[in-house]
Structures are given as structure tokens and as C-alpha cells.
């Protein structure tokens, strides 16, 4: 079989996350409106419970800047691993 990441990259951990992104240059008022709407949705107890039950997910909203920082952190974390492994998009 295929070895796990933990077997091939000692100490590696990972998590799955979802987010909504828009095109570069999206007007700030559109970003703010979409962010407010999704934060409202993610604060609803039935949505939180459904995500937890069906996907084992933790619903987390927040400001766009925090999500941008998370994405940058993931890129900083995974880019060296991807390059070292010689992985290329096909």
C-alpha cells in the first residue's frame, strides 16, 4: 500500500479546512458583506452541529485577515515539503 505521511515525513501533522475566497481586487465592501453572512451562518447551532456530526468539522468564522494569515501559514508550511518531494501539478 501507500505509506502514510507520518511514515514518510516524521513529525508531520495535518488538518482539513474549508474557506471561501474571491478574486484579487474584490471590493472591500463585498468582502465584508460576504464575511458577515458566513460568520452569521457559522454561528448557528444547527449548522455547527451538522458540520460536527457529518464531517467531524469545527465551524470557525472570523475576519478575512485571519483567514488570509492561515492560508499564508499553510503555504509556508507545505511549500518546502512539496518542493523536497518533487511534487508537481499535472
N, CA, C and O atoms as a CHARMM CRD file, in Angstrom:
* protein
*
  360
    1    1 UNK  N      0.80700  -1.18600   0.00000 PROA 1      0.00000
    2    1 UNK  CA     0.00000   0.00000   0.00000 PROA 1      0.00000
    3    1 UNK  C      0.85600   1.25800   0.00000 PROA 1      0.00000
    4    1 UNK  O      2.08500   1.19900  -0.01700 PROA 1      0.00000
    5    2 UNK  N      0.20600   2.33900   0.01800 PROA 2      0.00000
    6    2 UNK  CA     0.85600   3.64700   0.02900 PROA 2      0.00000
    7    2 UNK  C      1.14900   4.02800   1.47500 PROA 2      0.00000
    8    2 UNK  O      0.25300   3.98100   2.31800 PROA 2      0.00000
    9    3 UNK  N      2.39600   4.40600   1.77600 PROA 3      0.00000
   10    3 UNK  CA     2.70600   4.78600   3.15800 PROA 3      0.00000
   11    3 UNK  C      2.01100   6.08600   3.54700 PROA 3      0.00000
   12    3 UNK  O      1.72500   6.93500   2.70300 PROA 3      0.00000
   13    4 UNK  N      1.75100   6.21800   4.82300 PROA 4      0.00000
   14    4 UNK  CA     1.13200   7.44100   5.33200 PROA 4      0.00000
   15    4 UNK  C      2.13800   8.58400   5.31900 PROA 4      0.00000
   16    4 UNK  O      3.34400   8.36500   5.20900 PROA 4      0.00000
   17    5 UNK  N      1.62600   9.80300   5.43100 PROA 5      0.00000
   18    5 UNK  CA     2.53000  10.95400   5.52300 PROA 5      0.00000
   19    5 UNK  C      3.41200  10.83700   6.75700 PROA 5      0.00000
   20    5 UNK  O      4.60200  11.14600   6.70400 PROA 5      0.00000
   21    6 UNK  N      2.83700  10.39500   7.86000 PROA 6      0.00000
   22    6 UNK  CA     3.60100  10.28800   9.10200 PROA 6      0.00000
   23    6 UNK  C      4.75900   9.30200   8.96100 PROA 6      0.00000
   24    6 UNK  O      5.79900   9.46700   9.59800 PROA 6      0.00000
   25    7 UNK  N      4.57800   8.27300   8.12400 PROA 7      0.00000
   26    7 UNK  CA     5.63500   7.28700   7.91700 PROA 7      0.00000
   27    7 UNK  C      6.75400   7.82100   7.03300 PROA 7      0.00000
   28    7 UNK  O      7.89100   7.36200   7.13300 PROA 7      0.00000
   29    8 UNK  N      6.45400   8.76800   6.18300 PROA 8      0.00000
   30    8 UNK  CA     7.45500   9.27500   5.24400 PROA 8      0.00000
   31    8 UNK  C      8.01000  10.64500   5.62100 PROA 8      0.00000
   32    8 UNK  O      9.11400  10.99800   5.20700 PROA 8      0.00000
   33    9 UNK  N      7.26500  11.41400   6.39700 PROA 9      0.00000
   34    9 UNK  CA     7.71200  12.73800   6.84000 PROA 9      0.00000
   35    9 UNK  C      7.53500  12.78600   8.36300 PROA 9      0.00000
   36    9 UNK  O      6.48200  13.19400   8.85200 PROA 9      0.00000
   37   10 UNK  N      8.56000  12.37100   9.10700 PROA 10     0.00000
   38   10 UNK  CA     8.43400  12.30900  10.56800 PROA 10     0.00000
   39   10 UNK  C      7.98600  13.64100  11.17300 PROA 10     0.00000
   40   10 UNK  O      8.48100  14.70800  10.80900 PROA 10     0.00000
   41   11 UNK  N      7.04000  13.54800  12.10000 PROA 11     0.00000
   42   11 UNK  CA     6.56100  14.72900  12.80600 PROA 11     0.00000
   43   11 UNK  C      5.50300  15.53200  12.08300 PROA 11     0.00000
   44   11 UNK  O      5.00800  16.52100  12.62400 PROA 11     0.00000
   45   12 UNK  N      5.14200  15.13300  10.87000 PROA 12     0.00000
   46   12 UNK  CA     4.14800  15.89800  10.11900 PROA 12     0.00000
   47   12 UNK  C      2.75300  15.68500  10.71200 PROA 12     0.00000
   48   12 UNK  O      2.40200  14.58000  11.12600 PROA 12     0.00000
   49   13 UNK  N      1.99100  16.73100  10.74200 PROA 13     0.00000
   50   13 UNK  CA     0.58100  16.66300  11.10900 PROA 13     0.00000
   51   13 UNK  C     -0.18600  17.46800  10.07200 PROA 13     0.00000
   52   13 UNK  O      0.39400  18.28400   9.35600 PROA 13     0.00000
   53   14 UNK  N     -1.46000  17.24200   9.99700 PROA 14     0.00000
   54   14 UNK  CA    -2.25200  17.98400   9.02700 PROA 14     0.00000
   55   14 UNK  C     -3.70200  18.04300   9.44300 PROA 14     0.00000
   56   14 UNK  O     -4.15600  17.28600  10.30000 PROA 14     0.00000
   57   15 UNK  N     -4.40900  18.94400   8.82800 PROA 15     0.00000
   58   15 UNK  CA    -5.84300  19.06300   9.06800 PROA 15     0.00000
   59   15 UNK  C     -6.49700  19.51500   7.77500 PROA 15     0.00000
   60   15 UNK  O     -5.85400  20.09400   6.89900 PROA 15     0.00000
   61   16 UNK  N     -7.76500  19.24200   7.67800 PROA 16     0.00000
   62   16 UNK  CA    -8.54800  19.64400   6.51600 PROA 16     0.00000
   63   16 UNK  C     -9.32900  20.88800   6.89200 PROA 16     0.00000
   64   16 UNK  O     -9.89900  20.95700   7.98100 PROA 16     0.00000
   65   17 UNK  N     -9.36200  21.86500   6.00900 PROA 17     0.00000
   66   17 UNK  CA   -10.12400  23.08100   6.26900 PROA 17     0.00000
   67   17 UNK  C    -10.76700  23.55300   4.98300 PROA 17     0.00000
   68   17 UNK  O    -10.31400  23.23400   3.88400 PROA 17     0.00000
   69   18 UNK  N    -11.81700  24.30900   5.14300 PROA 18     0.00000
   70   18 UNK  CA   -12.54200  24.89400   4.02300 PROA 18     0.00000
   71   18 UNK  C    -12.59000  26.40100   4.22200 PROA 18     0.00000
   72   18 UNK  O    -12.56000  26.89000   5.35200 PROA 18     0.00000
   73   19 UNK  N    -12.66300  27.11300   3.14400 PROA 19     0.00000
   74   19 UNK  CA   -12.81400  28.56100   3.23200 PROA 19     0.00000
   75   19 UNK  C    -13.34600  29.10900   1.92700 PROA 19     0.00000
   76   19 UNK  O    -13.33600  28.43200   0.90000 PROA 19     0.00000
   77   20 UNK  N    -13.79700  30.31300   1.98000 PROA 20     0.00000
   78   20 UNK  CA   -14.32400  30.99600   0.80000 PROA 20     0.00000
   79   20 UNK  C    -13.34500  32.08900   0.41400 PROA 20     0.00000
   80   20 UNK  O    -12.96400  32.91600   1.24300 PROA 20     0.00000
   81   21 UNK  N    -12.94000  32.09100  -0.85000 PROA 21     0.00000
   82   21 UNK  CA   -12.03900  33.12600  -1.35400 PROA 21     0.00000
   83   21 UNK  C    -12.67100  33.77700  -2.57500 PROA 21     0.00000
   84   21 UNK  O    -13.53500  33.19700  -3.23400 PROA 21     0.00000
   85   22 UNK  N    -12.23100  34.96800  -2.85700 PROA 22     0.00000
   86   22 UNK  CA   -12.70400  35.69600  -4.02700 PROA 22     0.00000
   87   22 UNK  C    -11.52400  36.12600  -4.86800 PROA 22     0.00000
   88   22 UNK  O    -10.37400  35.90700  -4.48600 PROA 22     0.00000
   89   23 UNK  N    -11.79200  36.72900  -5.99500 PROA 23     0.00000
   90   23 UNK  CA   -10.70400  37.15600  -6.87400 PROA 23     0.00000
   91   23 UNK  C     -9.91200  38.31500  -6.26900 PROA 23     0.00000
   92   23 UNK  O    -10.42200  39.07400  -5.44500 PROA 23     0.00000
   93   24 UNK  N     -8.66700  38.43100  -6.69200 PROA 24     0.00000
   94   24 UNK  CA    -7.84400  39.56500  -6.26300 PROA 24     0.00000
   95   24 UNK  C     -8.54300  40.85500  -6.65900 PROA 24     0.00000
   96   24 UNK  O     -9.13100  40.94700  -7.73600 PROA 24     0.00000
   97   25 UNK  N     -8.47700  41.84200  -5.79300 PROA 25     0.00000
   98   25 UNK  CA    -9.08400  43.13300  -6.09000 PROA 25     0.00000
   99   25 UNK  C    -10.57100  43.21500  -5.80700 PROA 25     0.00000
  100   25 UNK  O    -11.20900  44.20900  -6.15400 PROA 25     0.00000
  101   26 UNK  N    -11.13800  42.18800  -5.18200 PROA 26     0.00000
  102   26 UNK  CA   -12.56100  42.22400  -4.83300 PROA 26     0.00000
  103   26 UNK  C    -12.79900  43.42500  -3.92000 PROA 26     0.00000
  104   26 UNK  O    -12.07300  43.60200  -2.94200 PROA 26     0.00000
  105   27 UNK  N    -13.79200  44.24600  -4.21500 PROA 27     0.00000
  106   27 UNK  CA   -14.03600  45.42300  -3.37200 PROA 27     0.00000
  107   27 UNK  C    -14.24600  45.04100  -1.90000 PROA 27     0.00000
  108   27 UNK  O    -14.89800  44.04400  -1.58800 PROA 27     0.00000
  109   28 UNK  N    -13.68600  45.84700  -1.01700 PROA 28     0.00000
  110   28 UNK  CA   -13.74200  45.57900   0.42400 PROA 28     0.00000
  111   28 UNK  C    -15.17000  45.44800   0.93200 PROA 28     0.00000
  112   28 UNK  O    -15.43500  44.64600   1.82700 PROA 28     0.00000
  113   29 UNK  N    -16.09600  46.22700   0.37200 PROA 29     0.00000
  114   29 UNK  CA   -17.47900  46.14600   0.86200 PROA 29     0.00000
  115   29 UNK  C    -18.11700  44.80000   0.52200 PROA 29     0.00000
  116   29 UNK  O    -18.94600  44.30600   1.28700 PROA 29     0.00000
  117   30 UNK  N    -17.74900  44.20400  -0.60000 PROA 30     0.00000
  118   30 UNK  CA   -18.27200  42.87700  -0.95300 PROA 30     0.00000
  119   30 UNK  C    -17.65800  41.82800  -0.03400 PROA 30     0.00000
  120   30 UNK  O    -18.35500  40.93800   0.45300 PROA 30     0.00000
  121   31 UNK  N    -16.35900  41.93400   0.19800 PROA 31     0.00000
  122   31 UNK  CA   -15.69000  41.01400   1.11600 PROA 31     0.00000
  123   31 UNK  C    -16.32400  41.08800   2.49900 PROA 31     0.00000
  124   31 UNK  O    -16.59800  40.05500   3.11000 PROA 31     0.00000
  125   32 UNK  N    -16.55800  42.29100   2.99500 PROA 32     0.00000
  126   32 UNK  CA   -17.13600  42.47200   4.33000 PROA 32     0.00000
  127   32 UNK  C    -18.54300  41.89600   4.41000 PROA 32     0.00000
  128   32 UNK  O    -18.89900  41.26100   5.40200 PROA 32     0.00000
  129   33 UNK  N    -19.34200  42.11400   3.37100 PROA 33     0.00000
  130   33 UNK  CA   -20.71700  41.61000   3.36700 PROA 33     0.00000
  131   33 UNK  C    -20.73600  40.08100   3.34200 PROA 33     0.00000
  132   33 UNK  O    -21.49200  39.45800   4.08700 PROA 33     0.00000
  133   34 UNK  N    -19.91200  39.48000   2.49300 PROA 34     0.00000
  134   34 UNK  CA   -19.84600  38.01800   2.42800 PROA 34     0.00000
  135   34 UNK  C    -19.32300  37.45100   3.74000 PROA 34     0.00000
  136   34 UNK  O    -19.84100  36.44900   4.23300 PROA 34     0.00000
  137   35 UNK  N    -18.30300  38.08100   4.30800 PROA 35     0.00000
  138   35 UNK  CA   -17.74200  37.62300   5.56800 PROA 35     0.00000
  139   35 UNK  C    -18.77500  37.65900   6.68200 PROA 35     0.00000
  140   35 UNK  O    -18.88100  36.71400   7.46300 PROA 35     0.00000
  141   36 UNK  N    -19.53300  38.73800   6.76000 PROA 36     0.00000
  142   36 UNK  CA   -20.57600  38.85300   7.78900 PROA 36     0.00000
  143   36 UNK  C    -21.63000  37.76800   7.61600 PROA 36     0.00000
  144   36 UNK  O    -22.07700  37.17000   8.59400 PROA 36     0.00000
  145   37 UNK  N    -22.02700  37.51500   6.37500 PROA 37     0.00000
  146   37 UNK  CA   -23.04600  36.49000   6.11300 PROA 37     0.00000
  147   37 UNK  C    -22.54700  35.10600   6.52600 PROA 37     0.00000
  148   37 UNK  O    -23.27100  34.35600   7.17900 PROA 37     0.00000
  149   38 UNK  N    -21.32900  34.77000   6.15300 PROA 38     0.00000
  150   38 UNK  CA   -20.81300  33.44800   6.50000 PROA 38     0.00000
  151   38 UNK  C    -20.54400  33.31400   7.99000 PROA 38     0.00000
  152   38 UNK  O    -20.74600  32.23600   8.54900 PROA 38     0.00000
  153   39 UNK  N    -20.09800  34.37200   8.65000 PROA 39     0.00000
  154   39 UNK  CA   -19.92500  34.30500  10.09800 PROA 39     0.00000
  155   39 UNK  C    -21.26400  34.09200  10.79600 PROA 39     0.00000
  156   39 UNK  O    -21.33600  33.37500  11.79300 PROA 39     0.00000
  157   40 UNK  N    -22.32300  34.71200  10.27800 PROA 40     0.00000
  158   40 UNK  CA   -23.66300  34.51500  10.83600 PROA 40     0.00000
  159   40 UNK  C    -24.09300  33.06000  10.67400 PROA 40     0.00000
  160   40 UNK  O    -24.62200  32.45400  11.60600 PROA 40     0.00000
  161   41 UNK  N    -23.86400  32.51000   9.49600 PROA 41     0.00000
  162   41 UNK  CA   -24.22100  31.10900   9.23700 PROA 41     0.00000
  163   41 UNK  C    -23.43400  30.18300  10.15400 PROA 41     0.00000
  164   41 UNK  O    -24.00100  29.26500  10.74600 PROA 41     0.00000
  165   42 UNK  N    -22.13700  30.41700  10.27200 PROA 42     0.00000
  166   42 UNK  CA   -21.28600  29.53600  11.07200 PROA 42     0.00000
  167   42 UNK  C    -21.52100  29.67300  12.57300 PROA 42     0.00000
  168   42 UNK  O    -20.99300  28.87800  13.35200 PROA 42     0.00000
  169   43 UNK  N    -22.29600  30.65700  12.98700 PROA 43     0.00000
  170   43 UNK  CA   -22.63300  30.82700  14.40200 PROA 43     0.00000
  171   43 UNK  C    -23.94000  30.13200  14.77100 PROA 43     0.00000
  172   43 UNK  O    -24.30300  30.08700  15.94700 PROA 43     0.00000
  173   44 UNK  N    -24.65200  29.58900  13.78500 PROA 44     0.00000
  174   44 UNK  CA   -25.93700  28.94600  14.05400 PROA 44     0.00000
  175   44 UNK  C    -25.70400  27.55300  14.64300 PROA 44     0.00000
  176   44 UNK  O    -25.00300  26.74100  14.04000 PROA 44     0.00000
  177   45 UNK  N    -26.27800  27.27100  15.80200 PROA 45     0.00000
  178   45 UNK  CA   -26.04600  25.98900  16.46300 PROA 45     0.00000
  179   45 UNK  C    -26.35600  24.77300  15.59200 PROA 45     0.00000
  180   45 UNK  O    -25.62900  23.78100  15.65100 PROA 45     0.00000
  181   46 UNK  N    -27.41500  24.82500  14.78800 PROA 46     0.00000
  182   46 UNK  CA   -27.73100  23.66500  13.95100 PROA 46     0.00000
  183   46 UNK  C    -26.67300  23.44300  12.87600 PROA 46     0.00000
  184   46 UNK  O    -26.38200  22.29800  12.52900 PROA 46     0.00000
  185   47 UNK  N    -26.10300  24.49800  12.35100 PROA 47     0.00000
  186   47 UNK  CA   -25.02900  24.37800  11.36000 PROA 47     0.00000
  187   47 UNK  C    -23.77800  23.80900  12.02600 PROA 47     0.00000
  188   47 UNK  O    -23.13800  22.90100  11.49500 PROA 47     0.00000
  189   48 UNK  N    -23.44100  24.34700  13.18600 PROA 48     0.00000
  190   48 UNK  CA   -22.27600  23.86800  13.93500 PROA 48     0.00000
  191   48 UNK  C    -22.41200  22.37500  14.21100 PROA 48     0.00000
  192   48 UNK  O    -21.46200  21.61900  14.00900 PROA 48     0.00000
  193   49 UNK  N    -23.58200  21.94700  14.66800 PROA 49     0.00000
  194   49 UNK  CA   -23.80900  20.54200  15.00000 PROA 49     0.00000
  195   49 UNK  C    -23.77800  19.66000  13.75400 PROA 49     0.00000
  196   49 UNK  O    -23.20800  18.57000  13.78800 PROA 49     0.00000
  197   50 UNK  N    -24.37400  20.11000  12.66900 PROA 50     0.00000
  198   50 UNK  CA   -24.36500  19.33000  11.42900 PROA 50     0.00000
  199   50 UNK  C    -22.93600  19.13600  10.92500 PROA 50     0.00000
  200   50 UNK  O    -22.55900  18.02700  10.54500 PROA 50     0.00000
  201   51 UNK  N    -22.15400  20.18900  10.91900 PROA 51     0.00000
  202   51 UNK  CA   -20.75800  20.06900  10.47900 PROA 51     0.00000
  203   51 UNK  C    -19.98300  19.11200  11.38000 PROA 51     0.00000
  204   51 UNK  O    -19.19700  18.29800  10.89600 PROA 51     0.00000
  205   52 UNK  N    -20.20200  19.20900  12.67300 PROA 52     0.00000
  206   52 UNK  CA   -19.51500  18.32200  13.61400 PROA 52     0.00000
  207   52 UNK  C    -19.91300  16.86900  13.40000 PROA 52     0.00000
  208   52 UNK  O    -19.05900  15.98500  13.33000 PROA 52     0.00000
  209   53 UNK  N    -21.21500  16.63000  13.29700 PROA 53     0.00000
  210   53 UNK  CA   -21.73800  15.27300  13.18600 PROA 53     0.00000
  211   53 UNK  C    -21.39900  14.63000  11.84100 PROA 53     0.00000
  212   53 UNK  O    -20.97100  13.47700  11.79900 PROA 53     0.00000
  213   54 UNK  N    -21.58400  15.35900  10.75400 PROA 54     0.00000
  214   54 UNK  CA   -21.41500  14.76800   9.43100 PROA 54     0.00000
  215   54 UNK  C    -19.96800  14.75400   8.94100 PROA 54     0.00000
  216   54 UNK  O    -19.58600  13.87800   8.16400 PROA 54     0.00000
  217   55 UNK  N    -19.16600  15.71400   9.38800 PROA 55     0.00000
  218   55 UNK  CA   -17.80400  15.80900   8.86400 PROA 55     0.00000
  219   55 UNK  C    -16.72900  15.80800   9.94100 PROA 55     0.00000
  220   55 UNK  O    -15.53900  15.78500   9.62900 PROA 55     0.00000
  221   56 UNK  N    -17.13600  15.83200  11.20400 PROA 56     0.00000
  222   56 UNK  CA   -16.15600  15.94900  12.27400 PROA 56     0.00000
  223   56 UNK  C    -15.47000  17.30400  12.25700 PROA 56     0.00000
  224   56 UNK  O    -14.35800  17.45400  12.76200 PROA 56     0.00000
  225   57 UNK  N    -16.14100  18.28800  11.67100 PROA 57     0.00000
  226   57 UNK  CA   -15.55800  19.61500  11.47800 PROA 57     0.00000
  227   57 UNK  C    -15.91900  20.55500  12.61600 PROA 57     0.00000
  228   57 UNK  O    -16.98300  20.44900  13.22400 PROA 57     0.00000
  229   58 UNK  N    -15.01400  21.46500  12.88200 PROA 58     0.00000
  230   58 UNK  CA   -15.25300  22.53500  13.84200 PROA 58     0.00000
  231   58 UNK  C    -15.51700  23.79900  13.04000 PROA 58     0.00000
  232   58 UNK  O    -14.64400  24.27100  12.31200 PROA 58     0.00000
  233   59 UNK  N    -16.72400  24.34800  13.17200 PROA 59     0.00000
  234   59 UNK  CA   -17.08600  25.56300  12.43400 PROA 59     0.00000
  235   59 UNK  C    -16.36900  26.75400  13.04800 PROA 59     0.00000
  236   59 UNK  O    -16.47800  27.01100  14.24700 PROA 59     0.00000
  237   60 UNK  N    -15.63700  27.47400  12.21200 PROA 60     0.00000
  238   60 UNK  CA   -14.89800  28.64100  12.69100 PROA 60     0.00000
  239   60 UNK  C    -15.07400  29.77800  11.70000 PROA 60     0.00000
  240   60 UNK  O    -14.75300  29.64000  10.52000 PROA 60     0.00000
  241   61 UNK  N    -15.56800  30.86700  12.16900 PROA 61     0.00000
  242   61 UNK  CA   -15.62400  32.06600  11.34700 PROA 61     0.00000
  243   61 UNK  C    -14.48700  32.97900  11.75900 PROA 61     0.00000
  244   61 UNK  O    -13.56200  32.56400  12.45800 PROA 61     0.00000
  245   62 UNK  N    -14.56100  34.20500  11.32700 PROA 62     0.00000
  246   62 UNK  CA   -13.54600  35.17000  11.71000 PROA 62     0.00000
  247   62 UNK  C    -13.34300  36.19700  10.62100 PROA 62     0.00000
  248   62 UNK  O    -14.01200  36.15900   9.58800 PROA 62     0.00000
  249   63 UNK  N    -12.43100  37.10500  10.84600 PROA 63     0.00000
  250   63 UNK  CA   -12.19100  38.16500   9.86000 PROA 63     0.00000
  251   63 UNK  C    -11.38400  37.64800   8.66600 PROA 63     0.00000
  252   63 UNK  O    -10.63100  36.68200   8.79600 PROA 63     0.00000
  253   64 UNK  N    -11.53900  38.28500   7.51400 PROA 64     0.00000
  254   64 UNK  CA   -10.78900  37.87000   6.32200 PROA 64     0.00000
  255   64 UNK  C     -9.27400  37.87100   6.55100 PROA 64     0.00000
  256   64 UNK  O     -8.56400  37.02900   6.00200 PROA 64     0.00000
  257   65 UNK  N     -8.78800  38.79800   7.34700 PROA 65     0.00000
  258   65 UNK  CA    -7.34700  38.87900   7.59200 PROA 65     0.00000
  259   65 UNK  C     -6.82300  37.62500   8.30100 PROA 65     0.00000
  260   65 UNK  O     -5.71200  37.17200   8.02500 PROA 65     0.00000
  261   66 UNK  N     -7.61900  37.07000   9.20600 PROA 66     0.00000
  262   66 UNK  CA    -7.20800  35.85100   9.90200 PROA 66     0.00000
  263   66 UNK  C     -7.15800  34.67300   8.93900 PROA 66     0.00000
  264   66 UNK  O     -6.25600  33.83900   9.02200 PROA 66     0.00000
  265   67 UNK  N     -8.12200  34.60200   8.02600 PROA 67     0.00000
  266   67 UNK  CA    -8.12100  33.51900   7.04300 PROA 67     0.00000
  267   67 UNK  C     -6.94300  33.67300   6.08700 PROA 67     0.00000
  268   67 UNK  O     -6.29800  32.68400   5.74000 PROA 67     0.00000
  269   68 UNK  N     -6.65700  34.89500   5.66000 PROA 68     0.00000
  270   68 UNK  CA    -5.50200  35.13900   4.78700 PROA 68     0.00000
  271   68 UNK  C     -4.20900  34.71500   5.48200 PROA 68     0.00000
  272   68 UNK  O     -3.32800  34.13100   4.85100 PROA 68     0.00000
  273   69 UNK  N     -4.09300  35.00400   6.77000 PROA 69     0.00000
  274   69 UNK  CA    -2.90700  34.60400   7.52800 PROA 69     0.00000
  275   69 UNK  C     -2.81700  33.08600   7.62300 PROA 69     0.00000
  276   69 UNK  O     -1.72700  32.52000   7.54300 PROA 69     0.00000
  277   70 UNK  N     -3.96500  32.42500   7.79300 PROA 70     0.00000
  278   70 UNK  CA    -3.98300  30.95800   7.84800 PROA 70     0.00000
  279   70 UNK  C     -3.51200  30.37000   6.52200 PROA 70     0.00000
  280   70 UNK  O     -2.68800  29.45600   6.50500 PROA 70     0.00000
  281   71 UNK  N     -4.02700  30.88800   5.42200 PROA 71     0.00000
  282   71 UNK  CA    -3.61800  30.40200   4.10100 PROA 71     0.00000
  283   71 UNK  C     -2.11300  30.60100   3.91100 PROA 71     0.00000
  284   71 UNK  O     -1.42300  29.69500   3.44500 PROA 71     0.00000
  285   72 UNK  N     -1.60600  31.77100   4.26700 PROA 72     0.00000
  286   72 UNK  CA    -0.16900  32.03100   4.12400 PROA 72     0.00000
  287   72 UNK  C      0.64400  31.06700   4.97700 PROA 72     0.00000
  288   72 UNK  O      1.68300  30.56800   4.54300 PROA 72     0.00000
  289   73 UNK  N      0.17000  30.80800   6.19000 PROA 73     0.00000
  290   73 UNK  CA     0.85200  29.85500   7.05900 PROA 73     0.00000
  291   73 UNK  C      0.89200  28.45800   6.46700 PROA 73     0.00000
  292   73 UNK  O      1.91000  27.77100   6.55600 PROA 73     0.00000
  293   74 UNK  N     -0.20700  28.03500   5.86600 PROA 74     0.00000
  294   74 UNK  CA    -0.25000  26.72300   5.22100 PROA 74     0.00000
  295   74 UNK  C      0.71100  26.66700   4.03100 PROA 74     0.00000
  296   74 UNK  O      1.38600  25.66000   3.81900 PROA 74     0.00000
  297   75 UNK  N      0.76800  27.74500   3.26500 PROA 75     0.00000
  298   75 UNK  CA     1.70000  27.79000   2.13700 PROA 75     0.00000
  299   75 UNK  C      3.14300  27.72400   2.63200 PROA 75     0.00000
  300   75 UNK  O      3.96600  27.00400   2.06700 PROA 75     0.00000
  301   76 UNK  N      3.44300  28.47500   3.68500 PROA 76     0.00000
  302   76 UNK  CA     4.79100  28.46500   4.25300 PROA 76     0.00000
  303   76 UNK  C      5.15700  27.07700   4.77100 PROA 76     0.00000
  304   76 UNK  O      6.30800  26.65200   4.67600 PROA 76     0.00000
  305   77 UNK  N      4.18200  26.38900   5.31100 PROA 77     0.00000
  306   77 UNK  CA     4.41200  25.06400   5.88700 PROA 77     0.00000
  307   77 UNK  C      4.60000  23.99500   4.82500 PROA 77     0.00000
  308   77 UNK  O      5.52500  23.18700   4.91300 PROA 77     0.00000
  309   78 UNK  N      3.72600  23.98300   3.81800 PROA 78     0.00000
  310   78 UNK  CA     3.71000  22.88600   2.85300 PROA 78     0.00000
  311   78 UNK  C      4.61900  23.07700   1.65000 PROA 78     0.00000
  312   78 UNK  O      5.04400  22.09000   1.05000 PROA 78     0.00000
  313   79 UNK  N      4.93200  24.31100   1.27900 PROA 79     0.00000
  314   79 UNK  CA     5.76800  24.53400   0.09000 PROA 79     0.00000
  315   79 UNK  C      7.11400  23.81100   0.17600 PROA 79     0.00000
  316   79 UNK  O      7.49700  23.15900  -0.79500 PROA 79     0.00000
  317   80 UNK  N      7.84700  23.89200   1.28400 PROA 80     0.00000
  318   80 UNK  CA     9.12900  23.16900   1.33200 PROA 80     0.00000
  319   80 UNK  C      8.97100  21.64900   1.21500 PROA 80     0.00000
  320   80 UNK  O      9.80400  20.98000   0.60500 PROA 80     0.00000
  321   81 UNK  N      7.91000  21.11500   1.79700 PROA 81     0.00000
  322   81 UNK  CA     7.66600  19.67100   1.72400 PROA 81     0.00000
  323   81 UNK  C      7.35500  19.27400   0.28700 PROA 81     0.00000
  324   81 UNK  O      7.88100  18.27900  -0.21300 PROA 81     0.00000
  325   82 UNK  N      6.50900  20.04000  -0.37300 PROA 82     0.00000
  326   82 UNK  CA     6.14100  19.75600  -1.76100 PROA 82     0.00000
  327   82 UNK  C      7.37000  19.83700  -2.66000 PROA 82     0.00000
  328   82 UNK  O      7.57900  18.97000  -3.50900 PROA 82     0.00000
  329   83 UNK  N      8.17200  20.86300  -2.47700 PROA 83     0.00000
  330   83 UNK  CA     9.39000  21.01800  -3.29700 PROA 83     0.00000
  331   83 UNK  C     10.38400  19.89100  -3.03000 PROA 83     0.00000
  332   83 UNK  O     10.96000  19.34000  -3.96800 PROA 83     0.00000
  333   84 UNK  N     10.58900  19.54500  -1.76500 PROA 84     0.00000
  334   84 UNK  CA    11.53600  18.48000  -1.41900 PROA 84     0.00000
  335   84 UNK  C     11.10700  17.14000  -2.00300 PROA 84     0.00000
  336   84 UNK  O     11.94400  16.31500  -2.36800 PROA 84     0.00000
  337   85 UNK  N      9.79800  16.93300  -2.08900 PROA 85     0.00000
  338   85 UNK  CA     9.27500  15.68000  -2.63600 PROA 85     0.00000
  339   85 UNK  C      9.20900  15.69900  -4.16000 PROA 85     0.00000
  340   85 UNK  O      8.93600  14.67100  -4.77900 PROA 85     0.00000
  341   86 UNK  N      9.45400  16.85100  -4.76400 PROA 86     0.00000
  342   86 UNK  CA     9.39000  16.94700  -6.22400 PROA 86     0.00000
  343   86 UNK  C      7.98400  16.84500  -6.77900 PROA 86     0.00000
  344   86 UNK  O      7.79300  16.43700  -7.92500 PROA 86     0.00000
  345   87 UNK  N      7.00500  17.21000  -5.98100 PROA 87     0.00000
  346   87 UNK  CA     5.60500  17.12100  -6.41500 PROA 87     0.00000
  347   87 UNK  C      5.31100  18.25200  -7.39100 PROA 87     0.00000
  348   87 UNK  O      5.68800  19.40200  -7.16200 PROA 87     0.00000
  349   88 UNK  N      4.64300  17.91500  -8.46700 PROA 88     0.00000
  350   88 UNK  CA     4.27800  18.89400  -9.49300 PROA 88     0.00000
  351   88 UNK  C      2.80900  18.72700  -9.85100 PROA 88     0.00000
  352   88 UNK  O      2.28200  17.61500  -9.85300 PROA 88     0.00000
  353   89 UNK  N      2.15500  19.83800 -10.15100 PROA 89     0.00000
  354   89 UNK  CA     0.76700  19.78200 -10.62700 PROA 89     0.00000
  355   89 UNK  C      0.75400  19.13500 -12.00400 PROA 89     0.00000
  356   89 UNK  O      1.65100  19.35500 -12.81800 PROA 89     0.00000
  357   90 UNK  N     -0.26500  18.34200 -12.24800 PROA 90     0.00000
  358   90 UNK  CA    -0.39400  17.68400 -13.55700 PROA 90     0.00000
  359   90 UNK  C     -1.70500  18.05200 -14.19000 PROA 90     0.00000
  360   90 UNK  O     -2.00400  17.60100 -15.29500 PROA 90     0.00000
